Amino acid sequence: MTVLVLVEHQDGHPDELSLQALALARGLGGGLEALLIGPGATEAANELGAHGVTTAHVTADDRLAAYAPAAWARCVTEVADRTSSSAIVAAGSNSCNEVMARVAARLDLPFAANCTKAAEDGTVTRIRWGGSLLEEARLKGSPLLLSCAPHAVQPATTNGAATPAVQPFEPELT
């Protein structure tokens, strides 16, 4: 079982919300892999081993230098298919939620945004109504699609600090 995490990065470092998403994803069990898109992806990927990532798929395609949600969604679905991912997790940023909504539409699957907990059986707890309600739900379908609520999960390192295997990825874009 593989969990794929879409990791945003800037200046060669993963961003804080993505580190939170990695912590949430570890609760789903299985191997943790990451997808990083755009310039600086390889440098940022090298920091992910301490957060449990064993393999980082990176693309530095020039067409992805700027945020392009449809193209990013295509990248996510391609890597998820190649890795037979059981779940896809992203940070709770506006851009990642937009990408994940497009992934859900491409795969015709439900997407749970702003999750604070997630389990292998698809049970999630998520923030609703501006934080005034915690909803427990069960996602059906595979892969599970969810995003981590911003600042609701503490990023944490694991005992393993090895640099993940970095696999270049060339998306099929038109």
Rosetta silent file (secondary structure, phi, psi, omega in degrees, C-alpha in Angstrom):
SEQUENCE: MTVLVLVEHQDGHPDELSLQALALARGLGGGLEALLIGPGATEAANELGAHGVTTAHVTADDRLAAYAPAAWARCVTEVADRTSSSAIVAAGSNSCNEVMARVAARLDLPFAANCTKAAEDGTVTRIRWGGSLLEEARLKGSPLLLSCAPHAVQPATTNGAATPAVQPFEPELT
SCORE:     score description
SCORE:     0.000 S_00000001
   1 L     0.000  128.734 -178.881    0.000    0.000    0.000 S_00000001
   2 E  -119.411  135.561  173.289    1.403    3.379   -1.063 S_00000001
   3 E  -110.125  124.686 -179.980    0.285    6.815    0.065 S_00000001
   4 E  -101.750  131.265  179.389    1.157    9.631   -2.337 S_00000001
   5 E  -118.600  126.547  173.638    1.548   13.167   -0.980 S_00000001
   6 E   -80.171  117.408 -175.637    1.556   16.256   -3.190 S_00000001
   7 E  -109.760  120.325  172.667    4.297   18.445   -1.692 S_00000001
   8 L   -84.765  152.018 -177.604    4.466   22.163   -2.389 S_00000001
   9 E  -151.363  160.642  176.388    7.866   23.792   -2.116 S_00000001
  10 E  -149.678  138.444  178.948    9.630   27.083   -2.505 S_00000001
  11 L    54.388   34.794  176.473   13.290   27.983   -2.856 S_00000001
  12 L    79.692   14.588  179.402   14.287   24.306   -2.670 S_00000001
  13 E  -132.363  140.812  175.995   12.479   23.580    0.627 S_00000001
  14 E   -66.554  145.904  179.874    9.137   21.883    1.309 S_00000001
  15 L   -82.541  163.772 -174.678    6.546   24.253    2.742 S_00000001
  16 H   -60.457  -43.064 -178.643    5.111   23.942    6.259 S_00000001
  17 H   -64.554  -33.498  177.747    1.609   22.877    5.167 S_00000001
  18 H   -69.486  -35.817  176.132    3.083   20.050    3.090 S_00000001
  19 H   -65.432  -35.301  174.927    5.053   18.798    6.102 S_00000001
  20 H   -65.186  -41.062  178.261    1.764   18.746    8.015 S_00000001
  21 H   -63.055  -36.972  177.352    0.175   16.741    5.177 S_00000001
  22 H   -63.555  -39.777  178.612    3.026   14.215    5.398 S_00000001
  23 H   -64.398  -42.054  177.535    2.331   13.746    9.123 S_00000001
  24 H   -64.179  -41.918 -177.430   -1.365   13.141    8.414 S_00000001
  25 H   -63.524  -33.167  179.482   -0.523   10.731    5.580 S_00000001
  26 H   -61.444  -26.135  177.394    1.646    8.572    7.852 S_00000001
  27 L   -69.324  -12.921  179.825   -1.522    7.704    9.779 S_00000001
  28 L   -85.720   -5.899  179.923   -2.847    5.929    6.698 S_00000001
  29 L    74.809  169.273  178.288   -0.154    3.227    6.895 S_00000001
  30 L    84.468  179.526  179.632    1.903    1.905    4.018 S_00000001
  31 E   -75.170  143.841 -177.566    4.856    3.404    2.210 S_00000001
  32 E  -106.160  121.764  177.164    5.002    7.166    1.875 S_00000001
  33 E  -123.923  156.536 -177.214    5.884    8.686   -1.498 S_00000001
  34 E  -127.579  153.611  172.751    5.844   12.313   -2.586 S_00000001
  35 E  -121.607  124.722  177.142    5.258   14.258   -5.792 S_00000001
  36 E  -122.927  134.449 -172.765    7.033   17.596   -6.212 S_00000001
  37 E  -121.725  134.232  171.413    6.414   19.797   -9.233 S_00000001
  38 L    99.994  178.666 -179.252    8.471   22.617  -10.711 S_00000001
  39 L   -58.654  138.844 -179.662   11.884   24.234  -10.258 S_00000001
  40 L    87.394    0.840 -176.462   13.609   23.336   -6.994 S_00000001
  41 H   -62.021  -43.526 -177.981   11.715   20.055   -6.678 S_00000001
  42 H   -64.509  -42.597  179.238   14.815   17.865   -6.411 S_00000001
  43 H   -62.570  -44.295  179.100   16.374   20.026   -3.715 S_00000001
  44 H   -65.533  -36.922 -179.544   13.142   20.022   -1.687 S_00000001
  45 H   -61.088  -34.236 -178.433   12.757   16.252   -2.151 S_00000001
  46 L   -63.137  -18.603 -179.958   16.106   15.671   -0.464 S_00000001
  47 L   -90.203   -4.629 -170.818   14.655   17.006    2.820 S_00000001
  48 L   -85.795  -13.926  179.588   11.685   14.610    2.913 S_00000001
  49 H   -59.310  -37.156  179.558   13.413   11.469    4.206 S_00000001
  50 H   -65.741  -15.834 -179.501   13.229   12.772    7.760 S_00000001
  51 H  -104.798   12.539  174.238    9.440   12.926    7.336 S_00000001
  52 L    96.186    0.702 -178.804    9.086    9.295    6.246 S_00000001
  53 E   -77.577  127.507  178.275    9.180    9.659    2.458 S_00000001
  54 E   -96.574  -31.444  179.893   10.957    6.752    0.776 S_00000001
  55 E  -136.380  133.622  176.614   10.511    7.853   -2.851 S_00000001
  56 E  -118.269  122.415  176.949   10.076   11.337   -4.297 S_00000001
  57 E   -94.281  122.661 -176.370    8.761   11.755   -7.829 S_00000001
  58 E  -125.136  142.358  173.228    9.951   15.084   -9.230 S_00000001
  59 E  -133.292  132.100  178.023    9.229   16.972  -12.411 S_00000001
  60 L  -117.402   27.231  179.170   10.926   20.147  -13.455 S_00000001
  61 L   -53.034  129.078 -177.837    9.097   20.453  -16.780 S_00000001
  62 H   -57.978  -29.241  179.866    9.332   24.104  -17.884 S_00000001
  63 H   -69.218  -13.054 -179.328    5.600   24.126  -18.626 S_00000001
  64 H  -106.841   12.957  179.857    5.013   23.577  -14.892 S_00000001
  65 L   -63.118  -33.719  175.681    7.197   26.448  -13.663 S_00000001
  66 L  -103.401  154.050  179.238    4.009   28.441  -12.967 S_00000001
  67 L   -60.719  125.538  179.320    1.003   27.067  -11.100 S_00000001
  68 L  -140.428   91.486 -170.702   -1.275   25.225  -13.516 S_00000001
  69 H   -57.005  -38.273  179.272   -3.960   23.289  -11.602 S_00000001
  70 H   -66.944  -41.054  178.805   -5.157   21.124  -14.495 S_00000001
  71 H   -68.481  -40.300  177.399   -1.594   20.123  -15.375 S_00000001
  72 H   -62.156  -41.359  178.638   -0.736   19.466  -11.723 S_00000001
  73 H   -61.929  -38.855  176.812   -3.844   17.261  -11.422 S_00000001
  74 H   -61.578  -42.801  178.002   -2.676   15.341  -14.481 S_00000001
  75 H   -61.244  -45.444 -179.177    0.717   14.817  -12.798 S_00000001
  76 H   -60.620  -47.254 -177.317   -0.927   13.604   -9.584 S_00000001
  77 H   -67.576  -35.509  177.922   -3.158   11.091  -11.367 S_00000001
  78 H   -65.072  -47.058 -179.048   -0.286    9.781  -13.499 S_00000001
  79 H   -68.243  -40.066  178.551    2.011    9.193  -10.520 S_00000001
  80 H   -60.789  -38.994  178.387   -0.827    7.733   -8.418 S_00000001
  81 H   -67.035  -44.138 -179.764   -1.585    5.287  -11.221 S_00000001
  82 H   -63.574  -33.695 -176.398    2.092    4.311  -11.612 S_00000001
  83 H   -96.840    0.007 -175.905    2.493    3.725   -7.863 S_00000001
  84 L    49.705   49.467 -176.534   -0.915    2.083   -7.348 S_00000001
  85 E   -65.537  137.479  176.625   -1.522    4.545   -4.520 S_00000001
  86 E   -87.821  -17.773  178.445   -4.208    3.675   -1.988 S_00000001
  87 E  -152.808  150.455  174.325   -4.497    7.337   -0.935 S_00000001
  88 E  -126.339  124.798 -176.694   -3.497   10.768   -2.219 S_00000001
  89 E  -122.647  144.895  176.958   -2.951   13.496    0.365 S_00000001
  90 E  -139.540  164.741  174.727   -2.184   17.182   -0.125 S_00000001
  91 L   -65.655  159.735 -179.996   -1.682   20.262    1.991 S_00000001
  92 L   -87.954   27.812  176.976   -4.761   22.294    2.830 S_00000001
  93 L   -74.417  161.569  177.503   -3.591   25.304    0.814 S_00000001
  94 H   -58.564  -41.759 -177.465   -5.926   26.923   -1.702 S_00000001
  95 H   -68.291  -43.957  179.777   -3.799   25.668   -4.582 S_00000001
  96 H   -67.098  -37.125  176.749   -3.586   22.066   -3.351 S_00000001
  97 H   -64.016  -37.153  176.902   -7.331   21.953   -2.621 S_00000001
  98 H   -65.843  -43.668  178.170   -7.965   23.156   -6.176 S_00000001
  99 H   -61.694  -45.709 -178.090   -5.634   20.507   -7.596 S_00000001
 100 H   -65.653  -34.136  175.071   -7.238   17.771   -5.481 S_00000001
 101 H   -62.493  -38.534  177.757  -10.726   18.839   -6.602 S_00000001
 102 H   -70.542  -37.008  175.234   -9.542   18.394  -10.179 S_00000001
 103 H   -60.894  -45.777  179.414   -7.999   15.011   -9.301 S_00000001
 104 H   -59.564  -41.485  178.877  -11.346   13.961   -7.814 S_00000001
 105 H   -66.300  -41.502  179.345  -13.156   15.026  -10.974 S_00000001
 106 H   -63.214  -38.334 -176.471  -10.666   13.168  -13.192 S_00000001
 107 H   -94.313   -5.126 -177.763  -11.011    9.979  -11.110 S_00000001
 108 L    55.219   51.222 -178.727  -14.742   10.401  -10.360 S_00000001
 109 L  -130.668  156.889  175.529  -14.087    9.965   -6.623 S_00000001
 110 L   -72.577  153.161  179.931  -15.040   11.886   -3.464 S_00000001
 111 L  -130.147  127.558  177.675  -12.540   14.321   -1.954 S_00000001
 112 E  -106.491  116.109  179.565  -12.430   15.273    1.735 S_00000001
 113 E   -95.692  156.129  174.006  -10.820   18.656    2.391 S_00000001
 114 E    61.158   46.997  179.720   -9.492   20.000    5.693 S_00000001
 115 E   -82.495  144.302  175.483   -8.922   16.669    7.436 S_00000001
 116 E  -109.857  -20.571  176.757   -7.419   16.489   10.916 S_00000001
 117 E  -145.639  151.738  176.930   -7.323   12.676   11.146 S_00000001
 118 E  -151.943  143.636  179.556   -7.408    9.837    8.639 S_00000001
 119 L  -126.774  160.661 -177.672   -7.401    6.048    8.904 S_00000001
 120 L   -56.640  -31.100 -177.325   -6.706    3.211    6.462 S_00000001
 121 L   -79.278    3.494  178.344  -10.395    2.260    6.323 S_00000001
 122 L    93.542    1.137  177.648  -11.289    5.663    4.852 S_00000001
 123 E   -75.285  129.106  178.849  -12.559    7.190    8.086 S_00000001
 124 E  -131.303  151.641  168.432  -11.663   10.877    8.300 S_00000001
 125 E  -114.167  130.750 -177.816  -12.275   13.722   10.713 S_00000001
 126 E  -139.592  154.742 -179.991  -12.463   17.088    9.052 S_00000001
 127 E   -82.984  132.174  178.323  -13.128   20.697    9.927 S_00000001
 128 E  -130.324  166.177  174.399  -16.403   22.142    8.651 S_00000001
 129 H    50.786   48.580  175.075  -18.312   25.410    8.982 S_00000001
 130 H    65.093   23.573  177.639  -15.273   27.587    9.560 S_00000001
 131 H    97.401   -1.292 -178.759  -14.019   25.447   12.431 S_00000001
 132 L   -85.887   -4.452 -177.615  -17.247   25.286   14.422 S_00000001
 133 E  -144.001  135.250  170.220  -17.870   21.618   13.568 S_00000001
 134 E  -105.778  122.127 -178.254  -15.741   18.484   13.366 S_00000001
 135 E  -105.101  134.858  170.880  -17.271   15.972   10.986 S_00000001
 136 E  -103.832  131.257 -177.573  -16.491   12.268   10.957 S_00000001
 137 E  -143.281  165.158  174.931  -17.013   10.646    7.586 S_00000001
 138 E  -124.373  121.364  176.909  -15.984    7.571    5.666 S_00000001
 139 L   -82.719  140.899  175.829  -14.645    7.924    2.145 S_00000001
 140 L  -117.136  145.720 -179.772  -15.424    5.195   -0.333 S_00000001
 141 L   112.869  166.558 -179.962  -13.383    4.450   -3.406 S_00000001
 142 L  -142.810  129.827    5.519   -9.752    4.041   -4.185 S_00000001
 143 L   -80.936  158.470  172.693   -7.548    5.918   -3.950 S_00000001
 144 E   -69.478  139.348 -179.382   -8.722    7.955   -0.954 S_00000001
 145 E  -121.230  120.437  179.902   -8.441   11.683   -1.726 S_00000001
 146 E  -154.392  159.823  173.543   -7.931   14.179    1.079 S_00000001
 147 E  -124.039  153.744 -177.712   -6.197   17.337    2.173 S_00000001
 148 E   -88.544  130.811  176.653   -4.821   18.215    5.582 S_00000001
 149 L   -61.960  132.244 -179.418   -6.432   21.096    7.467 S_00000001
 150 L   -59.399  131.074  174.489   -3.888   23.921    7.797 S_00000001
 151 L    63.329   21.779  178.560   -2.202   24.047   11.214 S_00000001
 152 L  -103.625  -15.425 -179.909   -4.328   21.185   12.611 S_00000001
 153 L  -126.627  129.851  178.951   -1.629   18.488   12.423 S_00000001
 154 L   -75.751  128.762  173.029    1.874   18.940   13.811 S_00000001
 155 L   -66.664  142.582 -178.244    4.642   18.152   11.335 S_00000001
 156 L  -145.305  144.425  175.937    6.884   15.475   12.782 S_00000001
 157 L   -89.908  162.379  177.035   10.023   13.708   11.750 S_00000001
 158 L  -107.065  179.097  177.710   10.493    9.962   11.913 S_00000001
 159 L   -68.391  -27.441 -179.316   13.481    7.960   13.069 S_00000001
 160 L   -83.848  128.078  179.840   14.626    7.556    9.467 S_00000001
 161 L  -121.079   16.310 -178.579   16.495   10.498    8.083 S_00000001
 162 L   -67.773  148.521  175.137   17.761    8.917    4.875 S_00000001
 163 L   -69.075  131.601 -179.918   17.415   10.874    1.669 S_00000001
 164 L   -68.967  157.637  172.627   14.527    9.433   -0.329 S_00000001
 165 E   -66.674  129.216 -179.795   15.055    7.889   -3.730 S_00000001
 166 E  -102.987  120.417 -179.612   14.435   10.658   -6.253 S_00000001
 167 E  -113.742  114.655  175.412   12.714    9.551   -9.443 S_00000001
 168 E   -62.115  143.881 -176.943   12.457   12.047  -12.305 S_00000001
 169 L  -132.240  126.669  177.773    8.967   12.137  -13.761 S_00000001
 170 L  -109.807  104.045 -177.370    8.009   13.389  -17.215 S_00000001
 171 L   -71.967  155.068  176.073    4.255   14.049  -17.329 S_00000001
 172 L   -90.775   91.460 -179.109    2.195   13.556  -20.470 S_00000001
 173 L  -111.129  148.819  176.624    1.028   17.111  -21.059 S_00000001
 174 L  -115.174    0.000    0.000   -0.518   18.624  -24.161 S_00000001
